[in-house]
Amino acid sequence: MDSFVNLHVHSLHSIQDSVIKIEELIDKVIEYDQSSVAITDHSSCAAWIKFSQCAKEKNIHPIFGNEFYCWQFGESKNSDRDHLVLLAMNQEGMVNIRRFQRLAVNNFYYKPILRYEVLQENPHDGIYATSACFSSTISKYILLNSFDRAANYCEFFYNLFDGNFALELQFHPDFHMQSIVNMGLVKLSEELSIPLTVSSDAHFLDEKDRDLRRIVKAISYNKEYNEIDESLKSNCLGNSELIMKFAKESDFPYMDLVPKAIKQTQKIAKQCKGYIEEPKRHIPIFDKHDELDKLFELQEW
């Protein structure tokens, strides 16, 4: 069985960004002989119910997550946003992620924004976090060659989530900045003893869907098709073979770390046991009228 688990996946509920349909996602996971998959839409939990239903029908273990748009400590209002992936490990985590989603919407500024102060001050148990893509706080400081600041945020997340935090490698051969980020993540992992995981940051299922996403992005930005850069082929839904392939194409010098990062996805998946509860009837059953009917039957008029 493929040991890689997609822990960073966007569905159609990452509006005008992803073209992945939930039903097709589950079918693709089965095709790859994978037993589990996560949904981490951009600041949205809207896909969770349908995701739960479709996964349950096909006997796939669903992992419920969210990729939040964040502001750093003390950051004032601006259109720059950092990314952070949160995954629910249990029911407490499910509740806490939904709470953060509500708080992010309340702090809407172009997008729902989760401040790190809010993340720290509110309940955050039952959550596994990963450092997300090159737009994460840690990645940005790596690209600025500010490793002290990157390390500080690594330690912040690691301590905040009680060690349930991993640094997320991604392999995008056509994106040089990601290679720089990867090297920094390896260095931070070694210095701070924080595990490495890996994702494809999926926004479409197969490479053939790249063009469809490009069309969607053109609509999103109100631009001509030719004005939109092609999506990275490595943003497809991944498996172990594809991850290894893209790592080699990226000239990643530590190929021995890739199987370990793939194995870490399986370890994280096993920790994530949150679920959507079955719908229950909350409207009371009114049966008093039966007793009233009996009274009428006994009444002599």
Beta strands, then each sheet from edge to edge (+ up, - down):
strand 1: 36-39
strand 2: 61-71
strand 3: 82-88
strand 4: 113-115
strand 5: 127-130
strand 6: 165-170
strand 7: 196-199
sheet 1: 1+ 2+ 3- 5+ 6+ 7+
sheet 2: 1+ 2+ 4+
end
